[in-house]
Amino acid sequence: MDRAATDALLDRILQLEATVGIIGMGYVGLPLMLAFVERGFKVMGFDVDEAKIRKLQAGESYIKHIAGGRLPAAVSSGRFEGTTDFGRLGEADAIVICVPTPLTPQRQPDMTYVESSARLICDALRPGQLVILESTTYPGTTDELVKNILEESGLTCGTDFFLAFSPEREDPGNKDFGTTTIPKVVGGVDETSGNLAQALYDQIVVRSVRVSSARAAEAAKLTENIFRAVNIALVNELKVVYDRMGIDIWEVLDAAATKPFGFMRFNPGPGWGGHCIPLDPFYLSWKAREYGVAPRFIELAGDVNVEMPDYVVGKLQDALNARGLAVKGSRVLVLGLAYKKDIDDPRESPAFELIERLLQLGAEVSYHDPHIPTAPHMRSWPELPPMTSKPLTAAVLAEQDAVLIVTDHSGVNYDLVLRTASLVVDTRGVYRGRDGKVVKA
């Protein structure tokens, strides 16, 4: 592509006249769509789920933390259109891929959704388009996998079309930072691609952070989340050690956190959850082996976190045994399905693994979550039976042999739980101090 055509694309971006196509209208794609529309861009939202598209076209949000009026305003502006017709990808000037990057059962990267998105783009690719991958992935995905697929169109990256990586940094439920107020890391497969991608994001975010390549941008995202994963593993291991010593990890953390320097607090839990932290360490360790490196520290952290549901179930078993009960036949209420408090996002939540293990042991399991009325079908746990949230009443609590706190939602009446339940297994430090019916896990 000649310089004039590249400048024309840049000018369309700067004048807010470019059409942005977003593949995947989930927890990343939907907030990104709103950011572009609210800035004045025309946006096409692509998704394979027809039900999602119908809701979006009607101005209905299926993500609870999206402010109520934003979606109807986006639809009424005339600048948003949702569609399942991927043949229309050619209408977009910039295409942003926001699809899942899960793990296989063998803990290897599952690039099915990225690859299928790239092939759909390839079928419609035209000269002058910018393609950006936002899905968290291993270094090299953009300029190896995605680039190679797109060039099957006969067009050349950096000349006919442009390609970059800019990792999503969504934090569902965070009231202090959102899509437009979080700095955006951007790296292009080539300099021109990086320039165009940076120009696009500069229109909607507070600040873009340019790095030298797509690989550096991919690595930055993994580093952010591996940092969290390693520290969560550390505090989870400390929880186990201190429990054996009769020391309350929550008391220790409260005390340590008073130091005004040199300490960053992380809290233990029943396992890890969310769309990134449980996955990213394994993405990097898998890719590192291609270079003859075994990242032992990262893999150890992964192993510690993966073992946490077993630890929690073990604590529950011990507590029931102490009361003359077996897990088999016991009624257990799981409190919280979301992977963190006060959101409706269940992705990779440890609650599902805990439910599966308790069912396998013969327990009668139910759940309560004020944000998730019906347990969704999960890729990682496809065999779980359909479940709906039970009301958190004194009668329901009194029927349980144990209440297992997995997610510490703010809106739960924990005083009622403590008064009524016969046994509470607390994985989130809801109850401080000592109580005979509370077991900390």
DRENDO-1510 file (C-alpha; in Angstrom, 1 decimal, always signed):
<recs>
REC; n; res; u; v; w
REC; 1; MET; +0.0; +0.0; +0.0 .
REC; 2; ASP; +1.4; +3.4; -0.9 .
REC; 3; ARG; +2.0; +6.1; +1.7 .
REC; 4; ALA; -1.1; +8.1; +0.6 .
REC; 5; ALA; -3.4; +5.2; +1.3 .
REC; 6; THR; -1.8; +4.7; +4.8 .
REC; 7; ASP; -2.2; +8.4; +5.5 .
REC; 8; ALA; -5.8; +8.1; +4.5 .
REC; 9; LEU; -6.5; +5.4; +7.0 .
REC; 10; LEU; -4.7; +7.4; +9.7 .
REC; 11; ASP; -6.7; +10.5; +8.8 .
REC; 12; ARG; -10.0; +8.5; +9.1 .
REC; 13; ILE; -8.9; +7.4; +12.6 .
REC; 14; LEU; -8.0; +10.9; +13.7 .
REC; 15; GLN; -11.2; +12.3; +12.3 .
REC; 16; LEU; -13.3; +9.6; +14.1 .
REC; 17; GLU; -14.6; +8.5; +10.7 .
REC; 18; ALA; -13.1; +5.0; +10.8 .
REC; 19; THR; -15.5; +2.1; +11.3 .
REC; 20; VAL; -14.4; -0.3; +14.0 .
REC; 21; GLY; -15.3; -3.9; +14.0 .
REC; 22; ILE; -15.0; -5.9; +17.3 .
REC; 23; ILE; -15.1; -9.7; +17.3 .
REC; 24; GLY; -16.5; -11.0; +20.6 .
REC; 25; MET; -19.1; -9.0; +22.6 .
REC; 26; GLY; -18.1; -10.3; +26.0 .
REC; 27; TYR; -16.5; -8.8; +29.1 .
REC; 28; VAL; -13.8; -7.2; +26.9 .
REC; 29; GLY; -15.5; -6.5; +23.6 .
REC; 30; LEU; -18.6; -4.9; +25.0 .
REC; 31; PRO; -16.9; -2.2; +27.2 .
REC; 32; LEU; -14.5; -1.5; +24.3 .
REC; 33; MET; -17.4; -1.1; +21.9 .
REC; 34; LEU; -19.0; +1.4; +24.2 .
REC; 35; ALA; -15.8; +3.4; +24.5 .
REC; 36; PHE; -15.5; +3.7; +20.8 .
REC; 37; VAL; -19.1; +4.6; +20.2 .
REC; 38; GLU; -19.1; +7.2; +23.0 .
REC; 39; ARG; -16.1; +8.8; +21.4 .
REC; 40; GLY; -18.0; +9.1; +18.1 .
REC; 41; PHE; -16.8; +6.1; +16.1 .
REC; 42; LYS; -19.2; +3.8; +14.2 .
REC; 43; VAL; -18.8; +0.3; +15.6 .
REC; 44; MET; -19.9; -3.1; +14.3 .
REC; 45; GLY; -20.1; -5.8; +17.0 .
REC; 46; PHE; -19.6; -9.3; +15.8 .
REC; 47; ASP; -20.5; -12.4; +17.8 .
REC; 48; VAL; -21.5; -16.0; +17.1 .
REC; 49; ASP; -24.2; -15.9; +19.8 .
REC; 50; GLU; -27.4; -14.7; +18.2 .
REC; 51; ALA; -29.0; -14.2; +21.7 .
REC; 52; LYS; -26.3; -11.7; +22.7 .
REC; 53; ILE; -26.7; -9.8; +19.4 .
REC; 54; ARG; -30.5; -9.6; +19.9 .
REC; 55; LYS; -30.0; -8.2; +23.4 .
REC; 56; LEU; -27.4; -5.7; +22.3 .
REC; 57; GLN; -29.6; -4.5; +19.4 .
REC; 58; ALA; -32.4; -4.0; +22.0 .
REC; 59; GLY; -30.1; -2.0; +24.3 .
REC; 60; GLU; -30.0; -4.8; +26.9 .
REC; 61; SER; -26.8; -5.6; +28.7 .
REC; 62; TYR; -26.0; -9.1; +29.9 .
REC; 63; ILE; -23.0; -7.9; +31.9 .
REC; 64; LYS; -24.2; -6.5; +35.2 .
REC; 65; HIS; -21.4; -3.9; +35.9 .
REC; 66; ILE; -22.1; -2.1; +32.6 .
REC; 67; ALA; -23.9; +1.1; +33.6 .
REC; 68; GLY; -27.6; +0.8; +32.8 .
REC; 69; GLY; -27.9; +3.8; +30.4 .
REC; 70; ARG; -24.8; +3.3; +28.4 .
REC; 71; LEU; -25.9; +0.5; +26.1 .
REC; 72; PRO; -29.3; +2.1; +25.2 .
REC; 73; ALA; -27.5; +5.3; +24.4 .
REC; 74; ALA; -25.0; +3.6; +22.2 .
REC; 75; VAL; -27.8; +1.9; +20.2 .
REC; 76; SER; -29.9; +5.1; +20.0 .
REC; 77; SER; -26.9; +7.0; +18.7 .
REC; 78; GLY; -27.0; +5.0; +15.5 .
REC; 79; ARG; -23.3; +4.4; +15.7 .
REC; 80; PHE; -23.5; +0.8; +16.9 .
REC; 81; GLU; -24.7; -2.3; +15.0 .
REC; 82; GLY; -24.5; -5.9; +16.3 .
REC; 83; THR; -24.3; -8.8; +13.8 .
REC; 84; THR; -23.6; -12.5; +13.4 .
REC; 85; ASP; -22.7; -12.0; +9.8 .
REC; 86; PHE; -18.9; -12.2; +9.7 .
REC; 87; GLY; -18.9; -11.7; +5.9 .
REC; 88; ARG; -19.3; -8.0; +6.7 .
REC; 89; LEU; -15.9; -7.8; +8.3 .
REC; 90; GLY; -14.7; -6.1; +5.2 .
REC; 91; GLU; -16.8; -3.1; +6.0 .
REC; 92; ALA; -14.6; -2.2; +9.0 .
REC; 93; ASP; -11.4; -0.1; +8.8 .
REC; 94; ALA; -10.1; -1.5; +12.0 .
REC; 95; ILE; -10.9; -5.0; +13.4 .
REC; 96; VAL; -10.3; -5.8; +17.1 .
REC; 97; ILE; -10.3; -9.5; +18.2 .
REC; 98; CYS; -11.6; -10.0; +21.8 .
REC; 99; VAL; -12.2; -13.7; +22.1 .
REC; 100; PRO; -11.4; -16.3; +24.8 .
REC; 101; THR; -8.0; -18.0; +25.0 .
REC; 102; PRO; -8.6; -20.9; +27.3 .
REC; 103; LEU; -6.4; -23.9; +28.2 .
REC; 104; THR; -6.8; -27.4; +26.9 .
REC; 105; PRO; -7.3; -30.2; +29.6 .
REC; 106; GLN; -3.5; -30.7; +29.3 .
REC; 107; ARG; -2.9; -27.0; +30.2 .
REC; 108; GLN; -1.8; -26.1; +26.8 .
REC; 109; PRO; -3.0; -22.9; +24.9 .
REC; 110; ASP; -6.3; -23.4; +23.1 .
REC; 111; MET; -6.1; -21.0; +20.2 .
REC; 112; THR; -9.3; -22.2; +18.6 .
REC; 113; TYR; -11.2; -18.9; +19.0 .
REC; 114; VAL; -8.2; -16.7; +17.9 .
REC; 115; GLU; -7.5; -18.9; +14.9 .
REC; 116; SER; -11.2; -19.1; +13.8 .
REC; 117; SER; -11.5; -15.3; +14.1 .
REC; 118; ALA; -8.3; -14.8; +12.0 .
REC; 119; ARG; -9.7; -17.1; +9.3 .
REC; 120; LEU; -13.0; -15.2; +9.3 .
REC; 121; ILE; -11.1; -12.0; +8.9 .
REC; 122; CYS; -8.9; -13.5; +6.2 .
REC; 123; ASP; -12.0; -14.4; +4.1 .
REC; 124; ALA; -13.1; -10.7; +4.1 .
REC; 125; LEU; -9.7; -9.0; +4.3 .
REC; 126; ARG; -9.2; -6.0; +2.0 .
REC; 127; PRO; -6.2; -3.7; +1.5 .
REC; 128; GLY; -6.0; -0.8; +4.0 .
REC; 129; GLN; -7.5; -2.6; +7.1 .
REC; 130; LEU; -5.9; -2.6; +10.6 .
REC; 131; VAL; -6.3; -5.8; +12.7 .
REC; 132; ILE; -5.6; -5.8; +16.4 .
REC; 133; LEU; -5.5; -8.8; +18.7 .
REC; 134; GLU; -6.5; -8.1; +22.3 .
REC; 135; SER; -6.9; -11.6; +23.6 .
REC; 136; THR; -4.3; -12.6; +26.2 .
REC; 137; THR; -1.8; -15.0; +24.7 .
REC; 138; TYR; +1.8; -16.2; +24.4 .
REC; 139; PRO; +4.5; -14.0; +22.8 .
REC; 140; GLY; +4.5; -14.7; +19.1 .
REC; 141; THR; +0.8; -15.3; +18.5 .
REC; 142; THR; +0.2; -12.1; +16.6 .
REC; 143; ASP; +3.2; -12.2; +14.3 .
REC; 144; GLU; +3.2; -16.0; +13.9 .
REC; 145; LEU; -0.2; -17.5; +14.0 .
REC; 146; VAL; -2.5; -14.5; +13.2 .
REC; 147; LYS; -0.2; -13.0; +10.6 .
REC; 148; ASN; +0.3; -16.2; +8.7 .
REC; 149; ILE; -3.4; -16.9; +8.6 .
REC; 150; LEU; -4.2; -13.4; +7.3 .
REC; 151; GLU; -1.5; -13.6; +4.6 .
REC; 152; GLU; -3.2; -16.6; +3.2 .
REC; 153; SER; -5.5; -14.0; +1.6 .
REC; 154; GLY; -2.7; -13.0; -0.7 .
REC; 155; LEU; -2.2; -9.7; +1.0 .
REC; 156; THR; +1.0; -8.7; +2.8 .
REC; 157; CYS; +1.2; -7.5; +6.4 .
REC; 158; GLY; +2.7; -4.1; +6.7 .
REC; 159; THR; +2.1; -3.3; +3.1 .
REC; 160; ASP; -1.5; -4.3; +2.3 .
REC; 161; PHE; -2.9; -4.6; +5.8 .
REC; 162; PHE; -1.7; -3.8; +9.3 .
REC; 163; LEU; -1.4; -5.9; +12.4 .
REC; 164; ALA; -0.9; -5.2; +16.1 .
REC; 165; PHE; -1.4; -6.5; +19.6 .
REC; 166; SER; -2.8; -4.5; +22.5 .
REC; 167; PRO; -3.7; -6.5; +25.6 .
REC; 168; GLU; -7.0; -5.9; +27.3 .
REC; 169; ARG; -6.8; -4.7; +30.8 .
REC; 170; GLU; -10.4; -5.0; +31.9 .
REC; 171; ASP; -11.1; -5.4; +35.6 .
REC; 172; PRO; -14.8; -6.2; +36.0 .
REC; 173; GLY; -16.4; -4.3; +38.9 .
REC; 174; ASN; -13.5; -1.9; +39.4 .
REC; 175; LYS; -15.1; +1.4; +40.2 .
REC; 176; ASP; -11.9; +3.4; +39.9 .
REC; 177; PHE; -10.6; +2.2; +36.5 .
REC; 178; GLY; -12.4; +1.4; +33.3 .
REC; 179; THR; -11.6; +0.8; +29.6 .
REC; 180; THR; -10.8; +4.5; +28.9 .
REC; 181; THR; -9.0; +5.3; +32.1 .
REC; 182; ILE; -6.5; +2.5; +32.0 .
REC; 183; PRO; -3.2; +3.1; +30.0 .
REC; 184; LYS; -3.2; +0.9; +26.9 .
REC; 185; VAL; -0.1; -1.1; +25.9 .
REC; 186; VAL; +0.3; -1.2; +22.1 .
REC; 187; GLY; +2.8; -3.1; +19.9 .
REC; 188; GLY; +2.8; -3.5; +16.2 .
REC; 189; VAL; +4.1; -6.3; +14.0 .
REC; 190; ASP; +5.8; -3.5; +12.2 .
REC; 191; GLU; +6.3; +0.2; +12.8 .
REC; 192; THR; +3.4; +1.4; +10.6 .
REC; 193; SER; +1.0; -1.1; +12.2 .
REC; 194; GLY; +2.0; +0.1; +15.6 .
REC; 195; ASN; +1.6; +3.7; +14.7 .
REC; 196; LEU; -1.9; +3.1; +13.3 .
REC; 197; ALA; -3.0; +1.0; +16.4 .
REC; 198; GLN; -1.6; +3.6; +18.7 .
REC; 199; ALA; -3.5; +6.3; +16.9 .
REC; 200; LEU; -6.7; +4.4; +17.2 .
REC; 201; TYR; -6.4; +3.8; +20.9 .
REC; 202; ASP; -5.2; +7.3; +21.5 .
REC; 203; GLN; -8.7; +8.4; +20.6 .
REC; 204; ILE; -10.4; +6.6; +23.5 .
REC; 205; VAL; -7.9; +5.9; +26.3 .
REC; 206; VAL; -6.2; +8.2; +28.8 .
REC; 207; ARG; -2.7; +7.2; +27.6 .
REC; 208; SER; -1.2; +4.6; +25.2 .
REC; 209; VAL; +2.1; +2.9; +26.1 .
REC; 210; ARG; +4.0; +2.1; +22.9 .
REC; 211; VAL; +6.4; -0.9; +23.0 .
REC; 212; SER; +8.7; -2.1; +20.3 .
REC; 213; SER; +6.8; -5.1; +19.0 .
REC; 214; ALA; +3.7; -7.2; +19.3 .
REC; 215; ARG; +5.8; -9.8; +21.2 .
REC; 216; ALA; +6.7; -7.2; +23.8 .
REC; 217; ALA; +3.1; -6.2; +24.3 .
REC; 218; GLU; +2.1; -9.9; +24.6 .
REC; 219; ALA; +4.8; -10.5; +27.2 .
REC; 220; ALA; +3.8; -7.4; +29.1 .
REC; 221; LYS; +0.3; -8.7; +29.6 .
REC; 222; LEU; +1.6; -12.1; +30.7 .
REC; 223; THR; +4.0; -10.5; +33.1 .
REC; 224; GLU; +1.2; -8.4; +34.8 .
REC; 225; ASN; -0.9; -11.5; +35.5 .
REC; 226; ILE; +2.0; -13.9; +36.3 .
REC; 227; PHE; +3.1; -11.3; +39.0 .
REC; 228; ARG; -0.3; -11.7; +40.6 .
REC; 229; ALA; -0.4; -15.5; +40.2 .
REC; 230; VAL; +2.9; -15.9; +41.9 .
REC; 231; ASN; +2.0; -13.7; +44.8 .
REC; 232; ILE; -1.4; -15.4; +45.2 .
REC; 233; ALA; +0.4; -18.7; +45.3 .
REC; 234; LEU; +2.8; -17.4; +47.9 .
REC; 235; VAL; +0.1; -16.2; +50.2 .
REC; 236; ASN; -1.9; -19.4; +49.6 .
REC; 237; GLU; +1.1; -21.5; +50.7 .
REC; 238; LEU; +1.6; -19.3; +53.7 .
REC; 239; LYS; -2.1; -19.9; +54.6 .
REC; 240; VAL; -1.5; -23.7; +54.7 .
REC; 241; VAL; +1.8; -23.3; +56.7 .
REC; 242; TYR; +0.3; -20.9; +59.2 .
REC; 243; ASP; -2.8; -23.0; +59.6 .
REC; 244; ARG; -0.7; -26.0; +60.7 .
REC; 245; MET; +1.0; -23.7; +63.2 .
REC; 246; GLY; -2.3; -22.5; +64.6 .
REC; 247; ILE; -1.7; -19.0; +63.2 .
REC; 248; ASP; -4.5; -17.0; +61.5 .
REC; 249; ILE; -3.2; -15.9; +58.0 .
REC; 250; TRP; -5.7; -13.0; +58.0 .
REC; 251; GLU; -4.4; -11.6; +61.3 .
REC; 252; VAL; -0.9; -11.9; +59.9 .
REC; 253; LEU; -1.8; -10.1; +56.7 .
REC; 254; ASP; -3.6; -7.3; +58.5 .
REC; 255; ALA; -0.5; -6.7; +60.6 .
REC; 256; ALA; +1.9; -6.9; +57.8 .
REC; 257; ALA; -0.1; -4.5; +55.7 .
REC; 258; THR; +0.5; -1.7; +58.2 .
REC; 259; LYS; +4.1; -1.5; +56.9 .
REC; 260; PRO; +4.1; +1.6; +54.6 .
REC; 261; PHE; +6.8; +0.3; +52.3 .
REC; 262; GLY; +8.3; -2.9; +51.0 .
REC; 263; PHE; +5.0; -5.0; +51.3 .
REC; 264; MET; +2.2; -5.4; +48.8 .
REC; 265; ARG; -0.8; -7.2; +50.1 .
REC; 266; PHE; -2.3; -10.3; +48.4 .
REC; 267; ASN; -5.1; -12.3; +50.0 .
REC; 268; PRO; -5.5; -16.1; +49.9 .
REC; 269; GLY; -8.5; -17.9; +48.6 .
REC; 270; PRO; -10.1; -21.1; +47.5 .
REC; 271; GLY; -8.2; -21.2; +44.2 .
REC; 272; TRP; -7.7; -18.7; +41.4 .
REC; 273; GLY; -10.3; -17.4; +39.0 .
REC; 274; GLY; -11.0; -15.0; +36.2 .
REC; 275; HIS; -10.2; -15.0; +32.5 .
REC; 276; CYS; -6.4; -14.4; +32.8 .
REC; 277; ILE; -4.7; -15.3; +36.0 .
REC; 278; PRO; -5.4; -19.0; +36.0 .
REC; 279; LEU; -4.3; -19.3; +32.4 .
REC; 280; ASP; -1.4; -16.9; +31.7 .
REC; 281; PRO; +1.4; -18.8; +33.7 .
REC; 282; PHE; +0.7; -21.9; +31.6 .
REC; 283; TYR; +0.7; -19.9; +28.4 .
REC; 284; LEU; +4.2; -18.6; +29.1 .
REC; 285; SER; +5.6; -21.9; +30.4 .
REC; 286; TRP; +4.3; -23.7; +27.3 .
REC; 287; LYS; +5.9; -21.2; +25.0 .
REC; 288; ALA; +9.2; -21.1; +27.0 .
REC; 289; ARG; +9.8; -24.8; +26.3 .
REC; 290; GLU; +10.1; -23.9; +22.6 .
REC; 291; TYR; +13.2; -22.0; +23.7 .
REC; 292; GLY; +14.6; -24.7; +25.9 .
REC; 293; VAL; +13.6; -23.0; +29.1 .
REC; 294; ALA; +11.6; -24.6; +32.0 .
REC; 295; PRO; +10.2; -21.7; +34.1 .
REC; 296; ARG; +10.2; -23.6; +37.4 .
REC; 297; PHE; +9.2; -20.7; +39.6 .
REC; 298; ILE; +6.1; -19.9; +37.5 .
REC; 299; GLU; +5.1; -23.5; +37.2 .
REC; 300; LEU; +5.4; -24.0; +41.0 .
REC; 301; ALA; +3.1; -21.1; +41.6 .
REC; 302; GLY; +0.6; -22.6; +39.2 .
REC; 303; ASP; +0.8; -25.9; +41.0 .
REC; 304; VAL; +0.2; -24.3; +44.4 .
REC; 305; ASN; -2.9; -22.4; +43.1 .
REC; 306; VAL; -4.3; -25.4; +41.3 .
REC; 307; GLU; -4.1; -27.4; +44.6 .
REC; 308; MET; -6.2; -25.0; +46.6 .
REC; 309; PRO; -9.6; -26.5; +45.8 .
REC; 310; ASP; -8.3; -29.8; +47.2 .
REC; 311; TYR; -7.1; -28.1; +50.3 .
REC; 312; VAL; -10.5; -26.4; +50.8 .
REC; 313; VAL; -12.4; -29.7; +50.3 .
REC; 314; GLY; -10.0; -31.4; +52.8 .
REC; 315; LYS; -10.8; -28.7; +55.4 .
REC; 316; LEU; -14.5; -29.2; +54.8 .
REC; 317; GLN; -14.2; -33.0; +55.1 .
REC; 318; ASP; -12.3; -32.6; +58.4 .
REC; 319; ALA; -14.8; -30.2; +59.8 .
REC; 320; LEU; -17.7; -32.5; +58.9 .
REC; 321; ASN; -15.9; -35.5; +60.3 .
REC; 322; ALA; -15.4; -33.7; +63.6 .
REC; 323; ARG; -19.2; -33.4; +63.7 .
REC; 324; GLY; -19.7; -37.0; +63.0 .
REC; 325; LEU; -20.7; -36.4; +59.4 .
REC; 326; ALA; -19.4; -37.7; +56.1 .
REC; 327; VAL; -19.2; -35.5; +52.9 .
REC; 328; LYS; -21.4; -38.2; +51.2 .
REC; 329; GLY; -25.0; -37.2; +51.9 .
REC; 330; SER; -24.2; -33.9; +53.5 .
REC; 331; ARG; -26.0; -30.8; +52.3 .
REC; 332; VAL; -23.5; -28.1; +51.4 .
REC; 333; LEU; -24.4; -24.6; +50.3 .
REC; 334; VAL; -21.7; -22.8; +48.2 .
REC; 335; LEU; -21.8; -19.1; +48.9 .
REC; 336; GLY; -20.7; -17.3; +45.7 .
REC; 337; LEU; -20.1; -18.5; +42.1 .
REC; 338; ALA; -18.4; -15.4; +40.7 .
REC; 339; TYR; -14.6; -15.4; +40.6 .
REC; 340; LYS; -14.4; -12.3; +42.8 .
REC; 341; LYS; -16.8; -10.2; +44.9 .
REC; 342; ASP; -19.6; -8.0; +43.7 .
REC; 343; ILE; -19.6; -9.0; +40.0 .
REC; 344; ASP; -21.5; -11.5; +37.8 .
REC; 345; ASP; -18.5; -12.9; +36.1 .
REC; 346; PRO; -18.1; -16.7; +36.7 .
REC; 347; ARG; -15.2; -17.3; +34.3 .
REC; 348; GLU; -12.7; -19.9; +35.7 .
REC; 349; SER; -14.2; -19.5; +39.2 .
REC; 350; PRO; -13.0; -22.0; +41.7 .
REC; 351; ALA; -16.6; -22.4; +42.8 .
REC; 352; PHE; -17.3; -24.7; +39.9 .
REC; 353; GLU; -14.4; -27.0; +40.6 .
REC; 354; LEU; -15.4; -27.1; +44.3 .
REC; 355; ILE; -18.9; -28.0; +43.3 .
REC; 356; GLU; -17.7; -30.7; +41.0 .
REC; 357; ARG; -15.5; -32.3; +43.6 .
REC; 358; LEU; -18.2; -32.2; +46.3 .
REC; 359; LEU; -20.7; -33.8; +43.9 .
REC; 360; GLN; -18.1; -36.5; +43.1 .
REC; 361; LEU; -17.8; -37.2; +46.9 .
REC; 362; GLY; -21.6; -37.6; +47.1 .
REC; 363; ALA; -22.6; -34.3; +48.7 .
REC; 364; GLU; -25.9; -32.6; +48.0 .
REC; 365; VAL; -24.7; -29.2; +46.7 .
REC; 366; SER; -26.6; -26.0; +46.2 .
REC; 367; TYR; -25.4; -22.4; +45.8 .
REC; 368; HIS; -26.4; -18.8; +46.5 .
REC; 369; ASP; -25.0; -15.9; +44.5 .
REC; 370; PRO; -26.9; -12.5; +44.4 .
REC; 371; HIS; -25.3; -11.7; +41.1 .
REC; 372; ILE; -25.7; -15.0; +39.2 .
REC; 373; PRO; -29.3; -16.4; +39.4 .
REC; 374; THR; -28.6; -19.3; +37.2 .
REC; 375; ALA; -25.3; -21.2; +37.0 .
REC; 376; PRO; -24.1; -20.9; +33.4 .
REC; 377; HIS; -22.7; -23.7; +31.3 .
REC; 378; MET; -18.9; -23.7; +31.7 .
REC; 379; ARG; -16.4; -25.0; +29.2 .
REC; 380; SER; -14.1; -26.3; +31.9 .
REC; 381; TRP; -16.8; -28.1; +33.8 .
REC; 382; PRO; -19.3; -29.3; +31.2 .
REC; 383; GLU; -20.8; -32.1; +33.3 .
REC; 384; LEU; -22.2; -30.0; +36.1 .
REC; 385; PRO; -26.0; -30.2; +36.5 .
REC; 386; PRO; -28.2; -27.2; +36.0 .
REC; 387; MET; -28.4; -25.1; +39.2 .
REC; 388; THR; -30.2; -22.0; +40.3 .
REC; 389; SER; -29.4; -19.7; +43.2 .
REC; 390; LYS; -31.2; -20.5; +46.4 .
REC; 391; PRO; -32.5; -17.7; +48.5 .
REC; 392; LEU; -30.3; -17.0; +51.5 .
REC; 393; THR; -33.0; -17.4; +54.2 .
REC; 394; ALA; -32.8; -18.7; +57.7 .
REC; 395; ALA; -34.8; -21.7; +56.6 .
REC; 396; VAL; -32.4; -22.6; +53.8 .
REC; 397; LEU; -29.3; -22.1; +56.0 .
REC; 398; ALA; -30.8; -24.2; +58.7 .
REC; 399; GLU; -31.1; -27.1; +56.2 .
REC; 400; GLN; -27.4; -27.2; +55.5 .
REC; 401; ASP; -24.8; -29.3; +57.1 .
REC; 402; ALA; -22.2; -26.7; +55.9 .
REC; 403; VAL; -21.9; -23.4; +54.2 .
REC; 404; LEU; -18.8; -22.9; +52.1 .
REC; 405; ILE; -17.9; -19.3; +51.5 .
REC; 406; VAL; -16.2; -19.1; +48.1 .
REC; 407; THR; -16.9; -15.5; +47.0 .
REC; 408; ASP; -17.3; -12.7; +49.6 .
REC; 409; HIS; -20.0; -10.6; +48.0 .
REC; 410; SER; -20.7; -7.4; +49.9 .
REC; 411; GLY; -24.5; -7.8; +49.7 .
REC; 412; VAL; -24.6; -11.1; +51.7 .
REC; 413; ASN; -26.0; -11.1; +55.2 .
REC; 414; TYR; -23.1; -12.8; +56.9 .
REC; 415; ASP; -24.6; -12.2; +60.4 .
REC; 416; LEU; -27.5; -14.3; +59.4 .
REC; 417; VAL; -25.2; -17.0; +58.0 .
REC; 418; LEU; -23.2; -17.1; +61.2 .
REC; 419; ARG; -26.3; -17.2; +63.4 .
REC; 420; THR; -28.1; -19.9; +61.5 .
REC; 421; ALA; -25.6; -22.2; +59.8 .
REC; 422; SER; -24.3; -25.1; +61.9 .
REC; 423; LEU; -20.9; -25.0; +60.1 .
REC; 424; VAL; -19.2; -22.3; +58.0 .
REC; 425; VAL; -16.1; -23.0; +56.0 .
REC; 426; ASP; -14.6; -19.5; +55.2 .
REC; 427; THR; -12.1; -19.2; +52.4 .
REC; 428; ARG; -12.2; -15.4; +52.2 .
REC; 429; GLY; -11.5; -14.2; +55.7 .
REC; 430; VAL; -15.1; -12.9; +56.1 .
REC; 431; TYR; -15.1; -13.8; +59.8 .
REC; 432; ARG; -12.1; -12.6; +61.8 .
REC; 433; GLY; -11.4; -13.8; +65.3 .
REC; 434; ARG; -12.5; -17.3; +66.5 .
REC; 435; ASP; -15.9; -18.9; +66.5 .
REC; 436; GLY; -16.6; -22.6; +67.1 .
REC; 437; LYS; -18.7; -23.0; +64.0 .
REC; 438; VAL; -16.3; -21.2; +61.6 .
REC; 439; VAL; -13.4; -23.2; +59.9 .
REC; 440; LYS; -11.0; -21.1; +58.0 .
REC; 441; ALA; -9.8; -22.5; +54.7 .
</recs>
